[in-house]
Amino acid sequence: MYLRITTKFLCLLSFMMLAIPAQALPLVAGTSITGPNFGLNAKSGDFNADGNLDFLMVEGGTGKIHVYLGDGTGLFTHSVINFAPTVTSIGKVLVRDMNGDTKLDLVIEDQRTTGNAVYVSLGNGAGSFLPLTTPIFTAAPNVTGLHLADMDNDTNQDIIMHDRVNNAIVVYYYNGATYLAPQSFATGGNTNPQSVFDLQSGDLNGDGKTDLTVTLGIDNQVGVFLGNGLQTLAAAVTYPAGTAGAFGSVLADFNGDNRPDLAISDSNRATTTAPTSNLSVLLNNGAGGFGAATQLPVSSNVAFVAAADFNMDGNMDLVTAPTGKIAVLAGDGAGSFAAPVEYASGLASSGIFSNLVGDINNDTYPDVIATALAGAASFATSIVPLINTIPAATGITGTITINNNDATTEAARVTLQLSCVTATSAPCASTTTMEFSNDNTTWSTAAPIAASVAWTTSPGFGIKTVNARFTDVANNTSTVSDTIELIAGQGLGGGGCLAPTQSGLQYLLMLFALLLVSAQFMLSRKA
């Protein structure tokens, strides 16, 4: 009895530990790269289709884009594409496959005083991009920024920009042949120009239609535009976002309800004052809006925020950059986050102003590419890859116990108690799977790890072995087993004498024995 209680307690404790955020493992700075002057707007993708992560940066105030092709080990080859004189000053660049040929293309915003033009440069699939032709359209003066999303459910990518004078979102709907006249939607934020700092798109209310979020830095708010798929947007609804100025943002599911939540870098970069910097997390309320913002303090100014599962526990984590550092906040999958763990970036203390998250070295773990100005004298950009050092063979250890460690059972249907821990004794991630076998050859279909499952042993009485195999996302496995003896019960009905998997021959033999006993009993009565 003591062993049974102890086993149940440990199983419950292991299940409870799954809700504790695992700490992120170290990010180690790789080989630094000298980037362009005023390097801005970093974007990533596999530009030469070799399976390795590449990235690009815009050289501020010019028509140049710097391309860095990765070799899969954390090193990059640099080249420059100059779109001048067609483009005089590249503002924002997006990476998309615009013509359906599976090669990544560039969508380029040319910042002009007479109105920003948007071009498409088709990728050649070898790491470079073709010359520009005519712009796909020209925006009105003071309409800036660049975002692509299918806002009207026609499978075409529409263009969303920001009217800095009228503080509105401007949508250019694309019908597959041309961009329609722009539609303007007021943000509901401060009338101060340039109030919008970031824009994200996603289905916030689960109706299958694309919605928009905008960070309104001057007001410390986030504005939400719900889409209806009919080339219009509902009026903006605003939500408090922080205390120091809403800046960068990211949409991701932080609490496992399959609805996008919002994280915002709450920085004094958006205002003239300097309160304590935070990350603000706003959980989706299920109706297309957000609940109250939760403040996650960080050590200093943060201009951006991104989301990824850095510790591979199945939960989304947050990454941001306090001055000169990279900070990771481990998520618990329920909407809460551990205190930030900071890592040295080797970048200038003046602050990191852009980052990318992706697998730089092909070990399946998300890494970070951070950028910052190296110094005011040259204004050159310093780029540092930070490699996620979760080892490829962390190892896992599983355990299995049949029927709470009972020695015998009268039923072939048993209950398996299960647990799994990593090499650091942390509970295995929810992405770990489990399989079962009675013969260590034929295995059940892999399923997410659970604290207990029902299982049927092999046919017949005697010692039964059940094998369990646990596998994590890095393909580390742990195969364990336990035994129990299947015995006959005390009677045909109530005692469980007949196990459900006994053979037909065993039933016939037992029935024949019962008939003999009955016959002997009847003969004795006649005598």
HUHUBEL-V671003 format. One record per residue. N is the residue number from 1. SS is DSSP state (H for helix, E for strand, L for the rest). PSI is psi as a letter, one per 20 degrees, with the letter a starting at -180 (999 if undefined). NEAR is the number of other C-alpha atoms within 10 Angstrom. Layout:
# HUHUBEL-V671003
n: [N:N]
ss: [SS:SS]
psi: [PSI:PSI]
near: [NEAR:NEAR]
This chain:
# HUHUBEL-V671003
n: [1:2:3:4:5:6:7:8:9:10:11:12:13:14:15:16:17:18:19:20:21:22:23:24:25:26:27:28:29:30:31:32:33:34:35:36:37:38:39:40:41:42:43:44:45:46:47:48:49:50:51:52:53:54:55:56:57:58:59:60:61:62:63:64:65:66:67:68:69:70:71:72:73:74:75:76:77:78:79:80:81:82:83:84:85:86:87:88:89:90:91:92:93:94:95:96:97:98:99:100:101:102:103:104:105:106:107:108:109:110:111:112:113:114:115:116:117:118:119:120:121:122:123:124:125:126:127:128:129:130:131:132:133:134:135:136:137:138:139:140:141:142:143:144:145:146:147:148:149:150:151:152:153:154:155:156:157:158:159:160:161:162:163:164:165:166:167:168:169:170:171:172:173:174:175:176:177:178:179:180:181:182:183:184:185:186:187:188:189:190:191:192:193:194:195:196:197:198:199:200:201:202:203:204:205:206:207:208:209:210:211:212:213:214:215:216:217:218:219:220:221:222:223:224:225:226:227:228:229:230:231:232:233:234:235:236:237:238:239:240:241:242:243:244:245:246:247:248:249:250:251:252:253:254:255:256:257:258:259:260:261:262:263:264:265:266:267:268:269:270:271:272:273:274:275:276:277:278:279:280:281:282:283:284:285:286:287:288:289:290:291:292:293:294:295:296:297:298:299:300:301:302:303:304:305:306:307:308:309:310:311:312:313:314:315:316:317:318:319:320:321:322:323:324:325:326:327:328:329:330:331:332:333:334:335:336:337:338:339:340:341:342:343:344:345:346:347:348:349:350:351:352:353:354:355:356:357:358:359:360:361:362:363:364:365:366:367:368:369:370:371:372:373:374:375:376:377:378:379:380:381:382:383:384:385:386:387:388:389:390:391:392:393:394:395:396:397:398:399:400:401:402:403:404:405:406:407:408:409:410:411:412:413:414:415:416:417:418:419:420:421:422:423:424:425:426:427:428:429:430:431:432:433:434:435:436:437:438:439:440:441:442:443:444:445:446:447:448:449:450:451:452:453:454:455:456:457:458:459:460:461:462:463:464:465:466:467:468:469:470:471:472:473:474:475:476:477:478:479:480:481:482:483:484:485:486:487:488:489:490:491:492:493:494:495:496:497:498:499:500:501:502:503:504:505:506:507:508:509:510:511:512:513:514:515:516:517:518:519:520:521:522:523:524:525:526:527]
ss: [L:H:H:H:H:H:H:H:H:H:H:H:H:H:H:H:H:L:L:L:L:L:L:L:L:L:E:E:E:E:E:E:E:E:E:E:E:L:E:E:E:E:E:E:E:L:L:L:L:L:L:L:L:E:E:E:E:E:E:L:L:L:L:E:E:E:E:E:E:E:L:L:L:L:L:E:E:E:E:E:E:E:L:L:L:L:L:L:L:E:E:E:E:E:E:E:L:L:L:L:L:L:L:L:E:E:E:E:E:E:L:L:L:L:L:L:E:E:E:E:E:L:E:L:L:L:L:L:E:L:L:L:L:L:L:L:E:E:L:L:L:L:E:E:E:E:E:E:E:L:L:L:L:L:L:L:L:E:E:E:E:E:E:L:L:L:L:E:E:E:E:E:L:E:L:L:L:L:E:L:L:L:E:E:E:E:L:L:L:L:L:L:L:L:L:E:E:E:E:E:E:E:L:L:L:L:L:L:L:L:E:E:E:E:E:E:L:L:L:L:E:E:E:E:E:L:E:L:L:L:L:L:E:L:L:L:E:E:E:E:L:L:L:L:L:E:E:E:E:E:E:E:L:L:L:L:L:L:L:L:E:E:E:E:E:E:L:H:H:H:L:L:L:L:L:L:L:E:E:E:E:E:L:E:L:L:L:L:L:E:L:L:L:E:E:E:E:L:L:L:L:L:L:L:E:E:E:E:L:L:L:L:L:L:L:L:E:E:E:E:L:L:L:L:E:E:E:E:E:L:E:L:L:L:L:L:E:L:L:L:E:E:E:E:L:L:L:L:L:L:L:L:L:E:E:E:E:E:L:L:L:L:L:L:L:L:E:E:E:E:E:E:E:L:L:L:L:L:L:E:E:E:E:E:E:E:E:E:L:L:L:L:L:L:L:E:E:E:E:E:E:E:H:H:H:L:L:E:E:L:L:L:E:E:E:E:E:E:E:E:E:E:L:L:L:L:E:L:L:L:L:L:E:E:E:E:E:L:L:L:L:L:L:L:L:L:E:E:L:L:L:E:E:E:E:E:L:L:L:L:L:E:E:E:E:E:E:E:E:E:E:L:L:L:L:L:E:E:E:E:E:E:E:E:E:E:L:L:L:L:L:L:L:L:L:L:L:L:L:L:L:L:L:H:H:H:H:H:H:H:H:H:H:H:H:H:H:H:H:H:H:H:H:H:H:H:L]
psi: [g:g:h:g:g:g:g:h:g:h:g:g:g:g:g:h:i:h:i:p:p:q:q:q:r:q:p:p:p:b:p:q:q:p:a:r:p:l:p:r:m:p:q:r:r:n:h:j:k:j:j:q:p:r:r:r:q:p:o:p:j:a:k:q:p:p:p:o:p:q:j:j:i:j:q:q:p:p:r:p:p:o:j:q:j:g:p:h:o:p:f:q:p:q:o:q:o:i:j:k:j:j:p:p:r:p:o:p:p:o:o:q:h:j:p:p:q:p:r:p:o:p:q:j:j:j:j:r:q:q:q:q:c:q:q:h:r:p:r:q:q:j:o:a:r:p:q:p:q:n:i:j:k:j:i:q:o:q:p:p:a:p:o:h:g:j:m:q:p:p:p:o:p:p:j:i:h:r:p:r:q:q:p:p:o:p:h:j:a:q:i:p:q:k:h:p:h:q:p:q:q:r:n:h:j:k:j:j:q:p:r:q:q:p:p:n:g:h:i:l:r:p:p:p:o:p:q:j:j:k:k:r:q:q:q:p:p:q:p:p:i:b:i:i:o:p:d:r:r:p:p:q:o:i:j:k:j:k:p:p:r:p:p:p:o:n:q:j:h:i:r:i:r:m:r:p:q:r:p:p:p:o:q:p:j:i:j:j:a:q:a:q:p:p:p:o:p:r:h:a:p:p:h:r:q:r:p:r:n:h:j:l:j:i:q:p:r:q:p:a:n:r:o:j:r:p:p:p:o:p:q:j:i:j:i:r:q:r:q:p:p:q:p:p:h:j:r:q:i:i:q:p:i:r:r:q:p:r:o:h:j:k:j:i:p:p:a:p:o:q:q:q:p:h:q:h:g:h:j:q:p:p:p:o:p:o:p:o:k:o:q:h:m:h:q:q:p:q:q:p:p:p:l:k:k:q:h:r:q:i:p:h:o:r:p:p:p:q:r:p:q:a:h:j:j:q:q:q:q:i:i:p:r:q:r:q:q:i:j:j:g:p:q:r:p:p:q:q:q:r:h:q:q:q:q:p:r:r:q:r:r:a:p:p:p:p:q:p:p:p:p:a:i:j:k:p:q:o:p:r:r:q:q:q:p:o:r:q:a:i:r:h:f:h:i:k:h:o:q:i:j:q:r:h:h:h:g:g:g:h:g:g:h:h:g:g:g:g:g:h:g:g:h:h:h:h:999]
near: [9:6:11:12:11:12:16:13:12:12:17:13:11:19:15:11:14:17:14:17:22:24:21:24:16:18:24:17:19:17:12:20:17:15:26:22:18:20:26:25:21:22:19:20:19:18:27:19:15:15:13:19:24:26:21:24:25:27:24:18:15:20:21:20:23:18:25:22:24:23:17:17:15:21:18:20:11:15:13:16:15:15:20:14:9:15:22:16:21:26:24:22:25:18:20:19:14:18:12:9:12:12:19:26:25:18:21:23:24:25:25:20:9:11:15:24:22:23:21:24:20:21:24:15:17:14:18:19:19:14:14:15:10:10:17:12:14:16:20:16:16:20:24:25:22:19:20:19:20:21:30:21:17:14:12:17:20:22:20:25:21:28:24:19:14:17:23:24:25:21:25:22:24:20:14:11:7:11:15:13:11:16:15:19:20:16:27:18:23:16:15:14:14:20:28:30:18:21:24:18:22:22:16:29:19:15:14:13:18:22:25:21:25:27:30:30:31:23:25:25:27:30:24:27:25:26:24:17:17:11:16:17:21:12:15:21:17:22:20:18:32:27:20:26:30:35:33:28:26:21:20:21:19:28:19:16:13:13:22:26:26:23:27:31:32:36:29:24:18:23:16:10:11:15:15:15:25:26:32:25:29:26:23:23:15:16:11:19:20:22:15:15:18:17:18:18:14:22:15:19:25:28:27:24:24:23:23:21:17:30:24:24:26:19:25:25:29:24:24:27:28:23:22:23:22:25:25:28:26:28:30:23:22:17:19:19:22:18:16:20:18:21:18:15:26:19:23:17:15:14:20:26:19:22:26:19:19:19:21:26:20:16:17:15:22:24:24:23:25:27:30:27:26:21:13:8:7:11:15:18:23:23:26:24:26:26:24:23:17:18:11:13:11:12:18:23:20:20:19:23:21:24:19:18:17:14:12:17:21:19:21:24:17:18:15:23:20:21:21:23:16:16:12:10:10:18:22:29:21:17:16:24:19:24:18:23:20:19:13:15:9:10:15:13:10:14:13:13:21:16:14:16:12:11:16:16:22:19:15:18:20:14:14:19:17:23:19:23:22:27:24:22:17:16:13:16:18:17:18:16:18:15:19:21:17:22:19:19:16:12:10:10:9:8:12:17:15:22:19:15:15:14:12:8:9:12:12:11:11:12:12:12:12:12:12:12:11:12:11:11:11:11:9:9:7:6:5]
